[in-house]
């Protein structure tokens, strides 16, 4: 897991040896300024029922898709830092007492080697001066990939999949962090698990979300 000291050392190293952009391949940082300027903001959308508020930074398309794939499937953890910084630059910290990343199932975590939502959460926490509570919320059963499921199937698939297992209860107001949001079923399932043990307000932050096939905002 990347730490604050690691981030500082890599920033210094990056000044000496400029990194190649994971999107276009040119030098100028992990996400260069021209590519960052082409990240398309996600349109205003209603908050899914079950969450108190939701903030999505970008439309899940082109540059953002490429960067997130580099993070998740090429295991380039440092891309999360660039994405989190770009999100934090454009978004005031939502109200909350702590950030909680959406957890991976242990088998998926072992395969990938890290939880991309936790890397994002730790960077956002550093930018927003908030703590991270990554030890309590767990994915109690594997839900598999939800990309091919409809909204109702997604909700059924993740219902009861998350539980709070830490001895200390979660904060009353939390910020859930995830990379890609679709219907919000996973975030709502996480929110339900947190509310069951005392959380009163659950807001969510995500990097990106797709539009429905006809260009409609997903409900």
C-alpha positions as CSV (number, residue, x, y, z in Angstrom):
1,X,0.0,0.0,0.0
2,X,1.3,3.4,-0.9
3,X,2.1,5.7,2.1
4,X,2.5,9.4,2.5
5,X,6.3,9.1,2.6
6,X,6.2,7.0,-0.6
7,X,4.1,9.7,-2.3
8,X,6.6,12.4,-1.3
9,X,9.6,10.4,-2.5
10,X,7.8,9.6,-5.8
11,X,7.0,13.3,-6.3
12,X,10.7,14.2,-5.9
13,X,11.7,11.4,-8.2
14,X,9.1,12.6,-10.8
15,X,10.7,16.0,-10.9
16,X,14.0,14.4,-11.8
17,X,12.6,11.8,-14.2
18,X,9.3,12.9,-15.6
19,X,6.8,10.1,-15.8
20,X,4.9,9.1,-18.9
21,X,1.2,9.7,-19.1
22,X,-0.8,6.5,-18.8
23,X,-3.3,7.8,-21.3
24,X,-1.3,9.3,-24.1
25,X,2.2,8.1,-23.4
26,X,3.9,11.5,-23.4
27,X,6.0,12.7,-20.5
28,X,4.4,15.1,-18.1
29,X,3.1,13.1,-15.2
30,X,0.9,10.0,-14.8
31,X,-2.0,12.0,-16.2
32,X,-0.6,14.9,-18.2
33,X,-2.3,18.3,-18.3
34,X,-3.7,18.0,-21.8
35,X,-5.3,14.6,-20.9
36,X,-6.5,15.9,-17.6
37,X,-8.2,18.8,-19.3
38,X,-10.1,16.3,-21.5
39,X,-11.7,14.5,-18.5
40,X,-15.4,15.1,-19.0
41,X,-17.3,16.1,-15.9
42,X,-20.2,13.8,-15.0
43,X,-23.6,15.7,-15.3
44,X,-25.6,16.4,-12.2
45,X,-27.7,13.3,-11.3
46,X,-30.1,12.4,-8.6
47,X,-28.7,10.7,-5.5
48,X,-29.5,6.9,-5.4
49,X,-32.1,6.1,-2.8
50,X,-30.2,4.8,0.2
51,X,-27.4,7.4,0.1
52,X,-27.6,10.9,1.6
53,X,-25.5,12.4,-1.2
54,X,-23.3,11.4,-4.0
55,X,-20.4,13.1,-5.9
56,X,-19.1,11.7,-9.2
57,X,-16.2,13.4,-10.8
58,X,-16.2,12.3,-14.5
59,X,-17.9,10.4,-17.2
60,X,-16.5,6.9,-17.5
61,X,-15.3,7.2,-21.1
62,X,-12.1,7.6,-23.1
63,X,-9.3,9.1,-20.9
64,X,-10.9,8.2,-17.6
65,X,-11.6,4.6,-18.7
66,X,-8.0,4.3,-19.9
67,X,-6.6,5.6,-16.6
68,X,-8.8,3.4,-14.4
69,X,-7.9,0.3,-16.4
70,X,-4.2,1.1,-15.9
71,X,-4.9,1.4,-12.2
72,X,-7.0,-1.8,-11.8
73,X,-5.8,-4.2,-14.4
74,X,-2.2,-3.1,-15.0
75,X,-1.8,-2.6,-11.2
76,X,-0.3,0.9,-11.5
77,X,-1.3,2.1,-8.0
78,X,0.3,5.5,-8.5
79,X,-2.4,6.3,-11.1
80,X,-4.8,6.5,-8.1
81,X,-2.8,9.4,-6.7
82,X,-3.2,11.4,-9.9
83,X,-6.9,10.6,-10.2
84,X,-7.5,11.4,-6.5
85,X,-5.6,14.7,-6.8
86,X,-7.6,15.7,-9.9
87,X,-10.8,14.9,-8.1
88,X,-9.8,16.8,-4.9
89,X,-8.8,19.8,-7.0
90,X,-12.3,20.1,-8.4
91,X,-14.4,19.0,-5.4
92,X,-14.7,20.5,-1.9
93,X,-14.5,17.8,0.8
94,X,-18.0,16.6,1.5
95,X,-19.0,16.7,5.1
96,X,-18.1,13.6,7.0
97,X,-16.0,12.3,9.9
98,X,-14.0,9.6,8.0
99,X,-13.5,8.0,4.6
100,X,-14.4,4.3,4.2
101,X,-13.3,2.6,1.0
102,X,-15.6,0.0,-0.6
103,X,-13.9,-3.3,0.3
104,X,-12.8,-6.1,-2.0
105,X,-13.5,-9.7,-1.3
106,X,-10.3,-11.3,0.2
107,X,-9.8,-13.5,-2.9
108,X,-10.1,-10.5,-5.3
109,X,-7.7,-8.6,-3.0
110,X,-5.2,-11.4,-3.1
111,X,-5.4,-11.5,-6.9
112,X,-5.0,-7.8,-7.4
113,X,-2.6,-7.1,-4.5
114,X,-4.4,-3.9,-3.4
115,X,-7.8,-2.3,-3.1
116,X,-8.0,0.6,-5.6
117,X,-10.7,2.2,-3.5
118,X,-8.5,2.2,-0.4
119,X,-5.6,3.8,-2.3
120,X,-8.0,6.5,-3.5
121,X,-9.5,7.0,-0.1
122,X,-6.1,7.4,1.6
123,X,-5.0,10.0,-0.9
124,X,-8.3,11.9,-0.6
125,X,-8.0,11.7,3.2
126,X,-4.6,13.2,3.0
127,X,-5.9,16.0,0.8
128,X,-9.0,16.6,2.9
129,X,-7.4,16.1,6.3
130,X,-9.7,13.3,7.3
131,X,-9.1,9.8,8.7
132,X,-9.6,6.6,6.9
133,X,-11.5,3.6,8.4
134,X,-10.5,0.7,6.2
135,X,-10.5,-2.0,8.8
136,X,-14.2,-2.4,9.7
137,X,-16.4,-2.8,6.6
138,X,-15.8,-6.1,4.9
139,X,-17.2,-8.0,1.9
140,X,-18.5,-11.1,3.6
141,X,-19.2,-13.0,0.4
142,X,-18.0,-12.8,-3.1
143,X,-20.4,-11.1,-5.5
144,X,-18.5,-11.5,-8.8
145,X,-18.6,-9.0,-11.6
146,X,-21.8,-7.0,-11.9
147,X,-21.1,-5.4,-15.3
148,X,-23.6,-7.7,-17.2
149,X,-26.4,-7.5,-14.5
150,X,-29.4,-5.2,-14.6
151,X,-30.2,-2.8,-11.7
152,X,-32.5,-5.2,-9.8
153,X,-30.1,-8.1,-10.3
154,X,-27.2,-5.9,-9.0
155,X,-29.2,-5.0,-5.9
156,X,-30.1,-8.6,-5.2
157,X,-26.5,-9.8,-5.9
158,X,-25.0,-7.4,-3.3
159,X,-27.8,-7.5,-0.7
160,X,-26.2,-8.5,2.6
161,X,-22.8,-8.9,1.1
162,X,-21.2,-6.3,3.4
163,X,-20.9,-6.3,7.2
164,X,-19.1,-4.2,9.8
165,X,-16.7,-6.4,11.9
166,X,-14.5,-3.9,13.8
167,X,-15.0,-3.8,17.6
168,X,-15.3,0.0,17.4
169,X,-18.5,1.2,15.6
170,X,-18.2,3.4,12.5
171,X,-18.6,7.2,12.6
172,X,-22.0,8.8,12.6
173,X,-21.2,10.5,9.2
174,X,-19.0,8.7,6.7
175,X,-17.8,9.1,3.1
176,X,-17.8,6.0,1.0
177,X,-15.1,5.9,-1.7
178,X,-15.2,3.8,-4.9
179,X,-13.6,4.0,-8.3
180,X,-16.5,3.4,-10.7
181,X,-20.2,3.8,-10.0
182,X,-22.9,2.2,-12.1
183,X,-26.4,1.9,-10.5
184,X,-25.1,2.5,-7.0
185,X,-26.2,-1.0,-5.7
186,X,-22.8,-1.7,-4.2
187,X,-22.6,1.7,-2.4
188,X,-26.2,1.3,-1.1
189,X,-25.4,-2.2,0.3
190,X,-22.3,-0.7,2.0
191,X,-24.5,2.1,3.4
192,X,-27.1,-0.4,4.7
193,X,-24.3,-2.3,6.6
194,X,-23.0,0.9,8.1
195,X,-26.5,2.1,9.2
196,X,-27.2,-1.3,10.8
197,X,-24.4,-0.5,13.3
198,X,-25.1,3.1,14.0
199,X,-24.0,5.3,11.1
200,X,-26.6,8.0,10.5
201,X,-25.4,9.7,7.3
202,X,-23.7,8.1,4.3
203,X,-22.3,10.1,1.4
204,X,-20.4,8.7,-1.5
205,X,-17.6,9.8,-3.7
206,X,-16.6,8.0,-7.0
207,X,-14.2,8.8,-9.8
208,X,-16.5,8.0,-12.7
209,X,-19.8,6.7,-13.9
210,X,-21.2,5.7,-17.3
211,X,-24.3,7.1,-19.0
212,X,-27.1,4.8,-20.0
213,X,-27.1,3.6,-23.7
214,X,-29.3,6.5,-24.9
215,X,-27.1,9.1,-23.1
216,X,-29.5,9.3,-20.1
217,X,-28.1,9.7,-16.6
218,X,-28.3,6.3,-14.8
219,X,-30.9,6.2,-12.0
